[in-house]
């Protein structure tokens, strides 16, 4: 039998061969994503790499639908016949995670806790033209808070939105990106929609106006005027659109979200920006993006309160964001924030905080206001004095390292019930806040509890050292 | 605009929705795969999820080619037209890793060190009928040693084969699977082929005989005889085939591999089995499988010395194996070897041994024979006396924990050059074996070296404790 002739193949356009050095860089990015998610009490999930194509027709929008990689079984005569007949295949390589996530939640909505906090780190596929920052296969981190308990009020939704914006901000800090490198810009699609409607602009032109807002910062006054003419706006209406940009959104959900988030994020990294629209058709209210200079979006997300119902589940509020590895990797390179050599190997050797270090509860209404700030402080850690001189992957940057902290979603103040919930999460310590400035700590492994009050400022240190002896 | 009607979607047949609990189980499996690979000095890589379909036509064999999931860009008029025209798509979702790996090695053969030790943990796709142990999307761990230096001798190839078989055995031990749960069965396709030829059986019927050997253990003598008739074997030839089974393979590469491996694996888990054939067309010599009772193959691999040349690279010896997550997960469940609850969270919190703990070198020829055994001992760790009563994920099972150990592939005894290589791998310690029973240890971070000899039996403890003070 003659030997086959040698053939040379390359990776398909827009995909990557990850040799060991490039794979370490990907691991660094995905390790940070996982570590930050776990610390914030999110559970990891995953779904199929391909889905029924129809799943994306529900709400993903034309941008995504036009760029699907389609797939079919080459073993199935029926599928082959259908593809030959229609030019369309029954499956699509996932272009994004939200439809899978919504489908998975809808299928088990009755059994799942409310809310669930889910994250995933998976690969995605879009048949767009490859260019800097865009590939046809890429990784994405997704994090979502789905299914608030009861009839979620605007305040409860804002709290879930803020939880995600804070986690996004913490992830950027973990990569060493500061407020001067990039800002998180938030907006509310509903509020902007109402403002546009109030200018007497019909629903049929609202999408054009959103696109004008999206491009606003990159246009000079002449270009804005020309574009306004094209889409049929009067001079008064253009002035009205300009006023939306100028006074930003200083009321409603955006204000509530910014107030909540800025109280928990150390630097002023969160601000309103009515030009943030997001391309996906399923967003219903809050939308946000992390944007670096050069207007590169590193991450984006928003609230999609209708999608789970559209996929056969009960009406379910939901909010989430996604961050891709390509723009982020370029940005870390540009800023000198990607470790290499021994630094890289050590950065990748850190343990993952899978088990909760602390489950924080309040024993009375007065103490309850301290739960969210203490949880945020535990998750963030305390920087050492010389932190600014240290690299982001250097553990010595922290006087007290960031911890995995969780809290209850229940309204009860019954400490017995809440301690039971702490055990169900396998938390190492339960932190019971008893007054606005002190707590007791229970070591759930050793079944030992502090007898003298622990000042809230000392909780992180005691939990981190796994040492309650000063308070027993 | 009327609201769209709710639609209900399920995951495509044979794929999985991984809710948090199932995702933890997958993480447990992939964490063990990664940890064992890293300890054995393998570097992680990855490739595209889909490849040009032609890549699999080179040597994957009809079994795989018939079960490809095909993919195309739904944005490309040319690709859509081609699919409509031919019923075949330009891309295939990867059904296995070896062709990608061989393509990647071939593309950089000149720059890469010889050999490379590469591993990957990726998802794969086959359009086969889903059943217990088989899914249409699954995970697989691949590990390969590619490109031995110089003209590799049979002995050098056997050493690379043994390295992989030993790592496979260590991974099974890490999962808590013992020699009584499953054995690694090895064979040499070339030797068996020669034995078949010597019986006067033509090349055209050799494949049929290999299939008969594959099914041998499951058939009674009557069924064997009937099958032999069908494929045109005489009674004498059938007796000859039986003799291949009976005397196994007690010479050549299989013997060499077993001798090398059994010296390094604690229990007798490796044995010859001429019925091991493996379905893939690219195997050229050694083949092996890890088979549990019920004849379920948990892992399999072999030598593919021609594939890289067929993909445009230089002639390159290569050997590797793969282990899937589905059969393995079922087996761990059946044996009670899958952690749950707090055990699971703690098992997943362990640090990954990305940085080498030790780089082992020999300062003279007499000491050189100790390198491989010491490296194997460091990687395996030392069990505590009460290990049999402990779960596989319990760190207290070890008196000295398993370490990440590497060694040079170079023949030189120049200690200066070898220490330089240790530094290039960012090893924490260099272990310089100086006699058949002692070494000196250099702390490469502190730049301090032992002055009194360290007995080889004490090396693992000193490196593991990161404490050389007793020998300074």
Contacts between the chains, C-beta under 8 A, distances in Angstrom:
chain1	res1	chain2	res2	distance
A	3	B	306	7.9
A	3	B	310	7.8
A	4	B	58	6.6
A	4	B	59	7.6
A	4	B	310	6.0
A	6	B	309	6.2
A	6	B	310	5.6
A	6	B	311	6.8
A	6	B	312	5.0
A	7	B	54	7.0
A	7	B	58	6.1
A	7	B	310	7.0
A	7	B	311	6.5
A	7	B	312	6.5
A	8	B	106	7.4
A	8	B	311	6.8
A	8	B	312	3.6
A	9	B	51	7.2
A	9	B	52	5.5
A	9	B	54	6.8
A	9	B	55	4.8
A	9	B	103	5.1
A	9	B	311	6.5
A	9	B	312	7.7
A	10	B	52	7.8
A	10	B	103	7.8
A	10	B	107	7.5
A	11	B	47	6.7
A	11	B	48	5.0
A	11	B	51	7.4
A	11	B	103	7.9
A	12	B	48	5.8
A	12	B	50	6.3
A	12	B	51	6.6
A	12	B	52	6.2
A	12	B	91	6.0
A	15	B	47	7.9
A	15	B	48	3.5
A	15	B	49	7.5
A	15	B	50	7.3
A	16	B	46	8.0
A	16	B	47	7.8
A	16	B	48	6.8
A	17	B	45	7.9
A	17	B	47	5.5
A	17	B	48	7.3
A	17	B	100	7.9
A	17	B	104	5.1
A	17	B	107	7.3
A	18	B	45	5.7
A	18	B	46	4.2
A	18	B	47	6.9
A	19	B	45	5.9
A	19	B	104	7.0
A	19	B	108	7.1
A	20	B	43	3.8
A	20	B	44	6.5
A	20	B	45	5.9
A	20	B	118	7.3
A	23	B	43	7.6
A	23	B	44	4.8
A	23	B	45	5.3
A	23	B	46	5.7
A	24	B	44	7.6
A	26	B	46	7.3
A	27	B	44	7.1
A	43	B	20	3.8
A	43	B	23	7.6
A	44	B	20	6.5
A	44	B	23	4.8
A	44	B	24	7.6
A	44	B	27	7.1
A	45	B	17	7.9
A	45	B	18	5.7
A	45	B	19	5.9
A	45	B	20	5.9
A	45	B	23	5.3
A	46	B	16	8.0
A	46	B	18	4.2
A	46	B	23	5.7
A	46	B	26	7.3
A	47	B	11	6.7
A	47	B	15	7.9
A	47	B	16	7.8
A	47	B	17	5.5
A	47	B	18	6.9
A	48	B	11	5.0
A	48	B	12	5.8
A	48	B	15	3.5
A	48	B	16	6.8
A	48	B	17	7.3
A	48	B	137	5.9
A	49	B	15	7.5
A	49	B	49	6.6
A	49	B	93	7.5
A	49	B	123	5.9
A	49	B	125	7.3
A	49	B	137	5.9
A	50	B	12	6.3
A	50	B	15	7.3
A	50	B	69	7.5
A	50	B	93	7.5
A	50	B	125	7.9
A	50	B	137	7.7
A	51	B	9	7.2
A	51	B	11	7.4
A	51	B	12	6.6
A	52	B	9	5.5
A	52	B	10	7.9
A	52	B	12	6.2
A	54	B	7	7.0
A	54	B	9	6.8
A	55	B	9	4.8
A	58	B	4	6.6
A	58	B	7	6.1
A	59	B	4	7.6
A	66	B	74	7.5
A	66	B	75	5.9
A	67	B	73	8.0
A	67	B	74	7.4
A	67	B	75	5.3
A	68	B	74	4.6
A	68	B	75	7.8
A	69	B	50	7.5
A	69	B	71	5.4
A	69	B	72	7.1
A	69	B	73	5.9
A	69	B	74	6.7
A	69	B	91	7.8
A	70	B	71	6.7
A	70	B	72	5.8
A	70	B	73	7.8
A	70	B	74	4.6
A	71	B	69	5.4
A	71	B	70	6.7
A	71	B	71	4.5
A	71	B	89	8.0
A	71	B	93	6.5
A	72	B	69	7.1
A	72	B	70	5.8
A	72	B	89	7.5
A	73	B	69	5.9
A	73	B	70	7.7
A	73	B	127	3.7
A	74	B	66	7.5
A	74	B	67	7.4
A	74	B	68	4.6
A	74	B	69	6.8
A	74	B	70	4.6
A	74	B	88	7.2
A	74	B	89	7.8
A	74	B	92	7.6
A	74	B	127	6.3
A	75	B	66	5.9
A	75	B	67	5.3
A	75	B	68	7.8
A	75	B	127	4.2
A	75	B	128	7.4
A	76	B	127	6.8
A	80	B	87	4.5
A	81	B	87	7.7
A	83	B	83	5.6
A	83	B	84	7.3
A	83	B	87	6.5
A	83	B	89	7.9
A	84	B	83	7.3
A	84	B	84	5.6
A	84	B	85	7.9
A	84	B	87	4.9
A	85	B	84	7.9
A	87	B	80	4.5
A	87	B	81	7.7
A	87	B	83	6.5
A	87	B	84	4.9
A	88	B	74	7.2
A	89	B	71	8.0
A	89	B	72	7.5
A	89	B	74	7.8
A	89	B	83	7.9
A	91	B	12	6.0
A	91	B	69	7.8
A	92	B	74	7.6
A	93	B	49	7.5
A	93	B	50	7.5
A	93	B	71	6.4
A	93	B	93	7.9
A	100	B	17	7.9
A	103	B	9	5.1
A	103	B	10	7.8
A	103	B	11	7.9
A	104	B	17	5.1
A	104	B	19	7.0
A	106	B	8	7.4
A	107	B	10	7.5
A	107	B	17	7.3
A	108	B	19	7.1
A	118	B	20	7.3
A	123	B	49	5.9
A	125	B	49	7.3
A	125	B	50	8.0
A	127	B	73	3.7
A	127	B	74	6.3
A	127	B	75	4.2
A	127	B	76	6.8
A	128	B	75	7.4
A	137	B	48	5.9
A	137	B	49	5.9
A	137	B	50	7.7
A	306	B	3	7.8
A	309	B	6	6.2
A	310	B	3	7.8
A	310	B	4	6.0
A	310	B	6	5.6
A	310	B	7	7.0
A	311	B	6	6.8
A	311	B	7	6.6
A	311	B	8	6.9
A	311	B	9	6.5
A	312	B	6	5.0
A	312	B	7	6.5
A	312	B	8	3.6
A	312	B	9	7.7
A	341	B	426	6.4
A	342	B	355	7.0
A	342	B	426	4.2
A	345	B	354	4.9
A	345	B	355	3.9
A	345	B	426	5.3
A	346	B	354	7.8
A	346	B	355	5.9
A	348	B	352	6.3
A	348	B	354	4.2
A	349	B	351	5.2
A	349	B	352	5.8
A	349	B	353	6.8
A	349	B	354	4.7
A	349	B	355	5.5
A	350	B	351	6.3
A	351	B	349	5.2
A	351	B	350	6.3
A	351	B	351	4.4
A	352	B	348	6.3
A	352	B	349	5.8
A	353	B	349	6.8
A	354	B	345	4.9
A	354	B	346	7.8
A	354	B	348	4.2
A	354	B	349	4.7
A	355	B	342	7.1
A	355	B	345	3.9
A	355	B	346	5.9
A	355	B	349	5.5
A	426	B	341	6.4
A	426	B	342	4.2
A	426	B	345	5.3
